[in-house]
């Protein structure tokens, strides 16, 4: 579910800094537990190709729930 308030700002990809997990909010599942992630531990990105994602977090784990279709 795309969220438009802080810290989401309508972007599609959420990076959980604590778990190094990348979530695809368009395909969010209850198992992602997005609402339980502390706002200060969230980095948001518009696309997988966004340069800052690759620079800031070169190693990340795709969420097995919401990113499954992205990697198949």
TORPA-4810 file (N, C-alpha, C, O; in nm, 3 decimals):
<nodes>
NODE_1_0.085_-0.117_0.000_0.000_0.000_0.000_0.090_0.124_0.000_0.172_0.144_0.090_X
NODE_2_0.074_0.205_-0.099_0.150_0.329_-0.106_0.098_0.424_0.002_-0.022_0.442_0.018_X
NODE_3_0.192_0.485_0.074_0.159_0.582_0.179_0.217_0.717_0.137_0.324_0.724_0.077_X
NODE_4_0.146_0.824_0.170_0.189_0.955_0.123_0.243_1.047_0.232_0.303_1.150_0.200_X
NODE_5_0.224_1.013_0.357_0.276_1.095_0.467_0.423_1.065_0.493_0.485_0.984_0.425_X
NODE_6_0.477_1.134_0.593_0.615_1.111_0.635_0.627_0.972_0.696_0.537_0.932_0.769_X
NODE_7_0.730_0.896_0.670_0.847_0.920_0.586_0.836_0.857_0.447_0.937_0.839_0.379_X
NODE_8_0.714_0.824_0.405_0.693_0.745_0.283_0.687_0.830_0.156_0.746_0.793_0.055_X
NODE_9_0.617_0.940_0.159_0.609_1.037_0.050_0.570_0.977_-0.085_0.614_1.025_-0.189_X
NODE_10_0.487_0.873_-0.084_0.437_0.816_-0.209_0.536_0.731_-0.286_0.507_0.693_-0.400_X
NODE_11_0.649_0.699_-0.228_0.748_0.617_-0.298_0.714_0.469_-0.284_0.643_0.429_-0.191_X
NODE_12_0.763_0.388_-0.376_0.725_0.246_-0.384_0.811_0.151_-0.303_0.763_0.047_-0.259_X
NODE_13_0.937_0.183_-0.282_1.030_0.090_-0.218_1.071_0.140_-0.081_1.116_0.254_-0.066_X
NODE_14_1.056_0.055_0.018_1.092_0.087_0.155_1.208_0.000_0.197_1.202_-0.123_0.185_X
NODE_15_1.314_0.064_0.246_1.429_-0.009_0.296_1.428_0.000_0.448_1.430_0.109_0.505_X
NODE_16_1.424_-0.116_0.514_1.429_-0.124_0.660_1.576_-0.131_0.701_1.643_-0.232_0.679_X
NODE_17_1.624_-0.022_0.760_1.766_-0.010_0.794_1.810_-0.116_0.895_1.922_-0.165_0.887_X
NODE_18_1.724_-0.151_0.988_1.760_-0.246_1.093_1.778_-0.388_1.038_1.872_-0.457_1.076_X
NODE_19_1.688_-0.430_0.950_1.693_-0.568_0.900_1.758_-0.580_0.762_1.774_-0.691_0.711_X
NODE_20_1.796_-0.465_0.700_1.852_-0.463_0.564_1.756_-0.523_0.461_1.799_-0.583_0.363_X
NODE_21_1.627_-0.507_0.485_1.525_-0.565_0.398_1.460_-0.458_0.313_1.423_-0.352_0.362_X
NODE_22_1.446_-0.488_0.183_1.379_-0.398_0.090_1.238_-0.450_0.064_1.220_-0.567_0.033_X
NODE_23_1.140_-0.362_0.078_0.999_-0.396_0.057_0.945_-0.320_-0.063_0.984_-0.206_-0.089_X
NODE_24_0.854_-0.384_-0.136_0.785_-0.324_-0.250_0.643_-0.294_-0.205_0.560_-0.385_-0.199_X
NODE_25_0.614_-0.169_-0.173_0.487_-0.134_-0.111_0.366_-0.155_-0.201_0.255_-0.170_-0.151_X
NODE_26_0.385_-0.157_-0.331_0.274_-0.182_-0.423_0.219_-0.323_-0.403_0.100_-0.348_-0.424_X
NODE_27_0.305_-0.415_-0.363_0.268_-0.556_-0.345_0.276_-0.596_-0.197_0.297_-0.713_-0.167_X
NODE_28_0.260_-0.501_-0.107_0.274_-0.525_0.037_0.180_-0.635_0.087_0.064_-0.641_0.049_X
NODE_29_0.233_-0.720_0.173_0.157_-0.827_0.237_0.154_-0.802_0.388_0.242_-0.733_0.440_X
NODE_30_0.057_-0.857_0.459_0.053_-0.840_0.606_0.182_-0.889_0.674_0.222_-0.835_0.777_X
NODE_31_0.245_-0.989_0.616_0.368_-1.045_0.673_0.485_-0.946_0.670_0.583_-0.964_0.742_X
NODE_32_0.476_-0.843_0.589_0.581_-0.741_0.581_0.589_-0.658_0.710_0.696_-0.611_0.748_X
NODE_33_0.477_-0.641_0.775_0.469_-0.564_0.901_0.528_-0.423_0.886_0.604_-0.377_0.972_X
NODE_34_0.492_-0.357_0.780_0.544_-0.224_0.751_0.511_-0.125_0.863_0.595_-0.044_0.901_X
NODE_35_0.390_-0.132_0.915_0.348_-0.037_1.019_0.426_-0.055_1.149_0.423_0.034_1.235_X
NODE_36_0.496_-0.167_1.165_0.575_-0.191_1.285_0.720_-0.140_1.274_0.794_-0.141_1.371_X
NODE_37_0.758_-0.097_1.155_0.894_-0.045_1.134_0.898_0.099_1.184_0.817_0.182_1.143_X
NODE_38_0.992_0.128_1.271_1.010_0.263_1.326_1.041_0.361_1.213_1.126_0.332_1.128_X
NODE_39_0.975_0.475_1.210_0.995_0.573_1.103_1.142_0.613_1.087_1.186_0.640_0.976_X
NODE_40_1.216_0.617_1.196_1.357_0.657_1.187_1.444_0.549_1.124_1.560_0.574_1.091_X
NODE_41_1.389_0.429_1.106_1.462_0.318_1.044_1.418_0.292_0.901_1.441_0.184_0.847_X
NODE_42_1.355_0.391_0.839_1.301_0.378_0.704_1.376_0.468_0.607_1.397_0.587_0.635_X
NODE_43_1.417_0.412_0.493_1.465_0.489_0.378_1.372_0.454_0.263_1.339_0.337_0.243_X
NODE_44_1.329_0.555_0.189_1.234_0.533_0.080_1.299_0.560_-0.055_1.385_0.648_-0.067_X
NODE_45_1.255_0.484_-0.157_1.309_0.498_-0.292_1.197_0.485_-0.394_1.099_0.415_-0.371_X
NODE_46_1.213_0.553_-0.506_1.112_0.551_-0.612_1.125_0.428_-0.702_1.026_0.379_-0.756_X
NODE_47_1.248_0.380_-0.717_1.270_0.266_-0.807_1.389_0.183_-0.759_1.468_0.228_-0.676_X
NODE_48_1.399_0.062_-0.812_1.513_-0.023_-0.779_1.642_0.031_-0.840_1.751_0.001_-0.790_X
NODE_49_1.630_0.110_-0.945_1.747_0.165_-1.013_1.791_0.299_-0.957_1.887_0.358_-1.006_X
NODE_50_1.723_0.347_-0.854_1.758_0.477_-0.797_1.902_0.471_-0.744_1.936_0.386_-0.663_X
NODE_51_1.983_0.561_-0.791_2.125_0.562_-0.757_2.153_0.563_-0.609_2.246_0.495_-0.564_X
NODE_52_2.076_0.637_-0.533_2.103_0.645_-0.389_2.077_0.513_-0.318_2.142_0.484_-0.218_X
NODE_53_1.983_0.432_-0.367_1.960_0.299_-0.308_2.085_0.214_-0.323_2.131_0.152_-0.227_X
NODE_54_2.139_0.212_-0.442_2.257_0.130_-0.469_2.379_0.182_-0.393_2.461_0.104_-0.346_X
NODE_55_2.390_0.313_-0.382_2.504_0.373_-0.311_2.491_0.356_-0.160_2.587_0.316_-0.094_X
NODE_56_2.374_0.387_-0.106_2.354_0.383_0.040_2.343_0.241_0.094_2.388_0.213_0.205_X
NODE_57_2.284_0.151_0.015_2.259_0.014_0.062_2.295_-0.087_-0.047_2.206_-0.150_-0.105_X
NODE_58_2.423_-0.104_-0.076_2.463_-0.194_-0.184_2.427_-0.340_-0.160_2.415_-0.418_-0.254_X
NODE_59_2.411_-0.377_-0.033_2.371_-0.514_0.000_2.239_-0.508_0.076_2.233_-0.454_0.187_X
NODE_60_2.136_-0.561_0.016_2.007_-0.565_0.083_1.938_-0.697_0.053_1.969_-0.765_-0.045_X
NODE_61_1.845_-0.732_0.138_1.768_-0.855_0.119_1.630_-0.818_0.067_1.561_-0.738_0.129_X
NODE_62_1.588_-0.875_-0.045_1.451_-0.851_-0.089_1.354_-0.923_0.004_1.378_-1.038_0.041_X
NODE_63_1.248_-0.857_0.042_1.146_-0.919_0.127_1.088_-1.041_0.056_1.048_-1.030_-0.060_X
NODE_64_1.081_-1.156_0.122_1.028_-1.276_0.057_0.877_-1.271_0.035_0.822_-1.356_-0.036_X
NODE_65_0.810_-1.174_0.093_0.665_-1.165_0.080_0.623_-1.069_-0.031_0.544_-1.106_-0.119_X
NODE_66_0.673_-0.948_-0.030_0.627_-0.848_-0.126_0.716_-0.835_-0.249_0.673_-0.779_-0.350_X
NODE_67_0.840_-0.883_-0.243_0.932_-0.870_-0.356_0.938_-0.996_-0.442_1.010_-0.998_-0.542_X
NODE_68_0.865_-1.096_-0.407_0.872_-1.226_-0.476_0.854_-1.210_-0.628_0.934_-1.264_-0.705_X
NODE_69_0.752_-1.139_-0.671_0.726_-1.123_-0.814_0.831_-1.037_-0.882_0.856_-1.055_-1.002_X
NODE_70_0.892_-0.946_-0.811_0.995_-0.859_-0.868_1.117_-0.940_-0.912_1.187_-0.900_-1.006_X
NODE_71_1.143_-1.050_-0.846_1.265_-1.127_-0.873_1.240_-1.259_-0.946_1.334_-1.334_-0.972_X
NODE_72_1.117_-1.288_-0.980_1.089_-1.413_-1.052_1.107_-1.396_-1.200_1.087_-1.491_-1.276_X
</nodes>
